[in-house]
Amino acid sequence: MSLVFERVPGPVPAFSVVLDDLADTARLAAMLAPWLSTGDTVALSGDLGAGKTAFARCLIRALSGEPDLEVPSPTFSLVIGYEFGRGKVVHADLYRLQDPDELEEIGWDELATDAILLVEWPDRAEGRLPANRLGIALELAPDLGPDARRVVLVGAGAFVERLDRMHVAEFLIETSGFSGAERLYLQGDASSRSYARLVLGEKSAVLMNAPRRPDGPPVRRGLPYSRLAHLAEDVRPFIAMARALRAQGLSAPEIYAADLDRGLLILEDLGSAGVVTGTPPEPMPDRYAAAMELLASLHGRALPSVLHIAPQVDYVLPTYTLEAFLIEVELLLDWYLPFRGAQADNVVREEFLLIWRGALSAVLNEPQTWVLRDFHSPNLIWLDERPGLKKVGLIDFQDAVLGPAAYDVASLAQDARVDVSEELEAALLDHYLRLREEASPTFDATRFTHLYALMGAQRATKILGIFARLNARDGKPQYLRHLPRIRRYLARCLAHPELGSLRAWYAAVLPSKEFNS
């Protein structure tokens, strides 16, 4: 049974809902979990026995993905912290707080800086709650049943818009036939997007929450990095690319319902079977080979540059320009070098860009194809029951551009999150080259190998900067563990004879041990 939300009249969006029992409490908690992220505060208010701790327990279990997780009450300890795959969660109970000054003793102002903070008895914080928060007020409703509760959800600050988005998402879920579905949080990527699996009996779907990307500070020509690098700013490119890939006979998610302005989509669930196995994950060679076959087939086709979104609504794929390539490699100078305790002065920067401009001239006149841009293991789903190329499911392609075929080949064979041995990388590249040669007698395998090394070096350089930025700017140190792998990939690429000038620059600026660790 689905929960029924009613809008509460007032100056800010607020919604009321009746929970008949503990199962409804768990449903509401699971519904909220995908909308929470590090730095958020949830304030739980209500009289003794209203169900604050029960709700917090359900929410912590939903955030952890462990329905049987032991969640004790923090009444006596005041604060209990948890570490989950998606980050930290802190559960605070301020009932025993005698004086607001005691908040200093528990490090109140730092509790939510790197965690999701759940607070019972928030009124005892006396104005010390963050401006951006979700308020949840619970009260007993004996007139509706012995275990019933009335709940009012109110957003403050940034949560005003987020709560409204959640309400719209529930409407989309209902119209797509998944009313009453169980919500399961799905681990997302490094972006601001979030996902939840909707499970209703034998069928399932995915809720994609992708708010419009806010413009960052201008970095060149008055434009932010996202514009210069041609990163998707809303869901329209995703919809266009999903439909275009499906039109090519490939397995991209079908879109069941969408709110374009808010960035909310209900998608076909392609499942969770991937192309890696084990812990730590290792490539499954046959599945990587199948992904290479998909690329070889796609790169041999004449593909449109104008994609259809809806009646009289089209999307023009941007071109992977020289400026976009360069703004990406500059991330190494701006973020990775400082991470390594170094700085690039104007002379070093100009030399770096001059060499890269010369190297990238090799790709600017290449035939253009669809570059999905993040064609690697986290975004490939294995669909064993489907035939041929449809076995490889595709997700996370909203940043697609028109560019050189070698880019996605390097993205897969030098998987940023999985160790691909030199032997497997060579076998995958040979497999791709052989398929392209069989399909086209004019395909130049030698030239492509040069472009592959060049695009691999460009991508590795960019990722070193991105992962350093995720650590320093976004508080996501977990990406640092991938740096040694990326450096090894970069060293492989720079060993290509055509990249001698680039290799000399990196050897001069970065210590040699960078490429052997």
C-alpha positions, 0 to 999 in steps of 0.5 A: 500500500502506498503512503498518501501525502497531503500538502499542508497550507503555509508559507513553505512546502509541508506535507502530512502523511499518516503512518498506520504501523511500523511497516509504514514508518519503514516505508517513509524512511526508505522513501526519504533515504535517497534524498539525503546526503552528507551534510544534511540534518533531519530534525525529529520532533514529537512528544515522548512515545511519538515514535522518533527513535523508531523512525530514526532506526528505520531511516538508519537501516534504510541508509545502510541498506541493512534491514536488520542492522542493530540500531540502539537508542543514543539516549544515554550516550547522546550521540552514536555514529555509523560508517556506511558505504555511502558515508557517515550517519550520526544519530543524536538524542538531546533529551538529556541535555541540561544546557545548550553549552553542553553541545560544545562537549559533543562537538555539535557544530562538526557533527554534520560536516561530513555526515547525515545528522539525525537529531531527536529533541532538536528544540533543545539545540536552541537555534543551533540547527543548520539552516538547511534541514528537514523537519519531521514532526510525529504525533500519536493518532489513536483515533486512526489506530493503536499504532498510527502516527501523524507525520508532518514533513517541513523543509527549511533552507535548501530542503524546501525545494528538495521536499517539493522534488520528492513529492513530484517524484512520488507522483511520477512513481505512481503514474509509472505503475510503481505506487507502493513499491519498496525503495532501495537506495543505490550507490551512485557516482561522484556526481550530485545524482542519486538513485533508488530501485523501486521494487513492486512484486516481480517488477522493478524500476529506478528513480533517477534524481538529477537536479540541474547542475548549478553553474560553477565559477567562471574559469575562461571566457566567462564560462564555468568548467561544466560548459567548457567541458560540455558536461550535461546540465540537466536530464535532457542529454540523458533522455536523448542519448538513451533513446538514440542508443535504443534506436541503434538496437543497444540496451539503454534504459527505457524511460517510463516517466520524466519531469524534465524541468526538475530532473526526475526520471523513472527508468527501466531497471537493467539490474545489477550484474556487472562486468567485474567479479570478486573483492577487490573487483577484477575484470571478467575478460569475456564481458569486457570483450563483449563491451569492445565488440559493442564499441567496434560495431557502434564506431563503424556506423553512421550516427546522427548528431541531432537526437530526439527528446520529445515531439519538436524537442531535439538535442544537438550533441556537442563536439569534443573540442580542443578547448574541452580537451585542454580544460580537462587536462588542466585539472592536473595542474590545478588539483593534482599537482597541489595534492602532491605538494607542487605548483605549476607556475605560468612557464610550466603551465604554458609549456604543458598546454603548448605540448598538449595542443600539438599532441591533440592536433592528431585527433581534431580531424578524425572522423567523429562518432558518439563518445559516451565518455564514461564507458567503463565497469561501473556503467556497464550492466551484464544482461545475459538473457539478451542476444548479441550486443544487447547483452551489454547494458549502458547507463551514465552517458549524459555527458556524451559528445561527438569525438574520436572513437579511441576515447571510449576504447581507452576508457574501457581498456584502462578502467579507472576503478579496476586493475586491467593488466597490460596483457588483458589491455593488449588483448582487448585492443587487439580484439577491437582493432581486428573487428574494425579491420574486418568491417572496413578495409580502410581502417588504419590500425597503426594510427588508431593505436597512436590515438588510443595512447593519446586519448588514454593519456588525456583521460588519465591526466584528467582523472588524476585531477578529478580524483584529487579535486573530489578529495580536496574540494568535495570531501571524498577521499575514497577516490584517492585509492585509485590514483596509483592505478591511474598513474600506471595507465598514464605511464603505459600511454606515455610510452608510445613513441608518438608521445615523446614530448608529453612523456618528457614534460611529465618526467620533468615535472612529476617524480619518476616514482609517480608512475611506478606506485 
